[in-house]
Amino acid sequence: MDKIVSTREMLLKAQREGYAVPAFNIHNLETVQVVVDTAMEMKSPVILAGTPSTIDYAGGEYIKAIAEVAANKYNIPIAIHLDHFEEIDEIKKYIDNGFKSCMIDASKEKYEKNIEIVKEVVEYAHRYDTTVEAELGKLGGQEDDLVVDEKDAMYTNPDDAVDFVNKTGVDSLAVAIGTAHGLYKGEPKLDFERLKEIRSKVSVPLVLHGASNVPDELVKEAISLGICKVNVATDLKIPFSDAVKEFFKENPDANDPRKYMTPGKKAMKEIVKHKIEVCGSANRY
């Protein structure tokens, strides 16, 4: 039985109770195992997020099958989420394959075009009980192969956010308040006044992208002001790869994936635990 859920109820619950659901970018069996095993230990809902290049690399069917095993094994809400997809036909294909949560990222488009694209995805997704996230405003930095120059990054306008949500029927909204994808060149400065205004005007759950490398206290502040989904990607990849590199440095002749992947999983697990604590999502189920 397919127990993979959409993000609808888990985000609305988080919104009501004042915490955030972590969305961890996964890439393969090992990263999925780390995320779901840790979430189960901590009784946290969790979102497994895959960018277009991850889904292309691992295969959507494989990711869904692994997530189904986890969802049937564990008694916590688990969602698989298409993250930063830009092609409508790709999203429709994976919705047909059983993905229950998606993000259509048309934030590079002009405002009216963004609305038009998101509306088409929403109309299709809602037929299959699939939730849709969209982005208004642009984040700087890089998310896998998607690059936004800092000069092009722009913050979300609160009044536009109201209009956008009303016209698209989107389920959640990623807001640009000063975070960036990847690692920061300086100290991140988040526009909390803007976030407060958006929260006061918009009823749907709000999402924080680019949360890797942001100080914990800033993320917690954003959650207290209405963010109820926090995306984490880069913060997971670095410790995993560093631990694997370290293993090979100490064991240059190693060749068994079971041996060299294990330190990476352990290092990643510590970050997953920490992010769940920061989100306040432990012991919510």
C-alpha positions in Angstrom: 0.0 0.0 0.0 1.3 3.5 -0.9 1.6 5.5 2.3 3.5 8.4 0.7 1.6 11.5 1.6 1.3 15.0 0.1 2.7 17.9 2.1 -0.7 19.5 2.6 -1.6 18.2 6.1 1.9 18.2 7.4 2.5 21.8 6.5 -0.9 23.0 7.8 -0.2 21.2 11.1 3.2 22.9 11.3 1.7 26.2 10.5 -0.9 25.8 13.3 1.6 24.6 15.9 4.5 27.0 15.1 7.2 24.7 13.8 8.7 23.8 10.4 8.9 20.6 8.4 12.4 20.0 7.1 12.8 19.2 3.4 16.1 17.4 2.9 17.6 17.1 -0.6 18.3 13.4 -1.2 20.3 11.8 -4.1 20.4 8.0 -3.6 19.5 5.1 -1.4 22.1 6.1 1.3 20.9 9.7 1.7 17.2 8.6 1.8 18.1 6.0 4.5 19.8 8.6 6.6 17.0 11.1 6.4 14.1 8.7 7.1 15.9 6.7 9.8 16.7 9.8 11.7 13.3 11.3 11.2 11.7 8.1 12.6 14.1 8.1 15.6 13.0 11.7 16.3 9.3 11.2 15.4 9.5 14.1 12.9 7.5 14.4 9.6 9.9 14.7 6.7 10.0 15.7 3.1 12.4 14.0 0.7 13.2 16.6 -2.0 14.8 15.9 -5.4 15.9 18.5 -7.9 15.6 17.8 -11.6 19.2 16.7 -11.8 18.8 14.4 -8.8 15.7 12.8 -10.3 17.5 12.5 -13.6 20.5 10.9 -11.9 18.7 8.4 -9.6 15.5 7.9 -11.6 12.1 9.0 -10.4 10.9 5.4 -10.2 13.8 4.4 -8.0 13.3 7.4 -5.6 9.6 6.7 -5.4 10.1 2.9 -4.7 12.7 3.6 -2.0 10.4 6.2 -0.4 7.5 3.8 -0.5 9.6 1.2 1.4 10.4 3.9 4.1 6.8 5.0 4.3 5.5 1.5 4.8 8.3 0.7 7.3 7.9 3.8 9.5 4.9 5.4 11.2 5.7 9.1 10.3 4.5 11.2 7.4 6.9 11.0 4.5 6.5 13.0 1.3 8.5 13.0 -1.9 8.8 16.4 -3.4 9.9 17.6 -6.9 12.2 20.5 -6.0 12.8 23.5 -8.3 11.3 21.9 -11.4 10.9 24.3 -14.3 9.3 22.1 -17.0 5.5 21.6 -16.7 5.6 18.3 -18.7 8.3 16.9 -16.4 6.2 17.7 -13.3 3.1 16.1 -14.9 5.0 13.0 -15.7 6.2 12.5 -12.1 2.8 13.3 -10.7 1.5 10.5 -12.9 4.2 8.3 -11.4 3.1 9.0 -7.8 4.9 12.1 -6.6 2.5 13.9 -4.3 4.3 17.2 -3.8 6.0 19.5 -6.3 7.5 22.9 -6.8 7.1 24.7 -10.0 9.8 27.3 -10.2 8.8 30.0 -12.7 10.4 32.8 -10.6 12.7 33.7 -13.5 9.7 34.6 -15.6 7.8 37.9 -15.6 5.2 38.1 -12.9 2.1 37.4 -15.1 3.9 34.5 -16.9 4.9 33.0 -13.5 1.2 33.1 -12.5 0.1 31.5 -15.8 2.6 28.6 -15.5 1.9 27.9 -11.8 -1.8 28.0 -12.3 -1.5 25.3 -15.0 0.5 23.0 -12.7 -1.9 23.6 -9.8 -4.9 22.7 -11.9 -3.3 19.4 -13.0 -1.7 18.5 -9.6 -4.9 19.0 -7.6 -6.7 16.4 -9.6 -4.3 13.9 -8.1 -4.2 15.2 -4.5 -0.7 16.6 -5.1 0.4 19.8 -3.5 2.1 22.6 -5.3 4.8 25.1 -4.1 5.8 28.1 -6.1 8.4 30.8 -5.7 7.9 34.6 -5.8 11.0 36.7 -5.9 14.4 35.2 -6.7 17.1 33.7 -4.4 20.7 34.2 -5.3 23.2 31.5 -5.5 23.1 28.0 -7.1 20.7 25.1 -6.7 22.3 22.2 -8.5 22.4 23.4 -12.2 20.2 26.5 -11.6 22.1 29.7 -11.1 20.8 33.1 -10.1 23.2 36.0 -10.1 23.2 38.0 -6.9 22.4 41.2 -8.9 19.2 39.5 -10.2 18.1 38.3 -6.7 15.0 40.2 -5.6 12.8 40.0 -2.5 9.2 39.0 -2.4 6.7 41.8 -2.5 4.0 41.2 0.2 1.1 42.6 -1.9 2.2 40.6 -4.9 2.3 37.5 -2.7 -1.4 38.0 -1.9 -2.3 38.5 -5.5 -0.1 35.6 -6.6 -1.6 33.1 -4.2 -5.2 34.2 -5.0 -4.7 33.9 -8.7 -2.8 30.6 -8.8 -4.4 28.6 -6.0 -0.9 27.4 -4.9 -0.6 25.4 -1.7 2.6 26.9 -0.3 4.8 29.8 -1.2 8.6 30.1 -1.2 9.5 33.6 -0.3 12.7 35.5 -1.0 13.7 37.4 2.2 17.5 37.3 1.9 18.5 33.7 1.8 20.6 32.2 -1.0 21.2 28.7 -2.5 24.6 27.2 -1.7 27.1 28.8 0.7 27.1 32.5 1.6 29.9 34.9 0.8 29.1 36.9 3.9 26.8 36.9 6.9 23.2 36.3 5.7 20.8 39.1 6.5 17.1 38.2 6.6 14.3 40.7 6.1 12.1 39.7 9.0 9.8 42.7 8.7 9.0 41.7 5.1 8.3 38.1 6.3 6.0 39.4 9.0 4.1 41.4 6.5 3.8 38.5 4.0 2.6 36.2 6.8 0.0 38.7 7.9 -1.5 38.9 4.4 -1.0 35.4 3.0 -2.8 32.3 4.5 -0.9 29.5 2.8 2.2 27.9 4.4 5.4 29.8 3.7 8.7 28.1 2.7 12.3 29.1 3.3 14.8 28.1 0.6 18.5 28.5 0.9 18.6 27.6 4.6 22.0 25.9 4.5 24.7 27.8 6.3 22.2 30.2 7.8 22.8 30.6 11.6 20.3 28.6 13.6 18.9 31.6 15.5 17.9 33.2 12.2 16.2 30.1 11.0 14.3 29.8 14.3 13.3 33.4 14.1 11.9 32.9 10.6 10.0 29.8 11.8 8.5 31.9 14.7 7.4 34.4 12.1 5.5 31.9 10.0 7.9 29.8 7.9 6.7 26.2 8.1 9.0 24.4 5.6 12.7 24.7 5.6 14.8 23.4 2.7 18.3 21.9 3.4 20.7 20.7 0.7 24.3 22.0 0.8 24.6 21.5 4.5 24.0 17.7 3.9 26.3 17.2 1.0 29.5 18.7 2.5 29.7 16.6 5.6 28.8 13.4 3.7 31.5 14.0 1.1 34.1 15.2 3.6 33.7 12.0 5.6 34.0 9.8 2.5 37.2 11.7 1.5 38.6 11.3 5.0 37.9 7.6 4.8 39.8 7.2 1.6 42.7 9.3 3.0 43.0 6.8 5.8 42.2 3.8 3.6 43.6 4.6 0.2 43.1 1.0 -1.0 39.4 0.8 0.0 37.0 -0.3 -2.7 33.8 -1.5 -0.9 31.0 1.0 -1.1 29.5 -0.4 2.1 32.6 0.6 3.9 33.3 4.1 2.5 29.6 5.2 2.3 29.1 4.4 6.0 31.2 7.4 7.4 29.3 9.7 5.0 26.0 8.5 6.3 27.1 8.9 9.9 28.3 12.5 9.3 25.1 13.4 7.4 22.9 11.9 10.2 24.3 14.4 12.7 23.3 17.3 10.4 19.8 15.8 9.8 19.3 15.5 13.6 20.4 19.1 14.2 18.2 20.5 11.4 15.1 18.6 12.9 15.9 20.2 16.2 16.2 23.7 14.7 12.9 23.2 12.9 11.2 22.1 16.1 9.6 19.2 14.3 10.8 16.4 16.6 8.0 14.5 18.5 5.3 15.9 16.4 4.0 12.5 15.4 
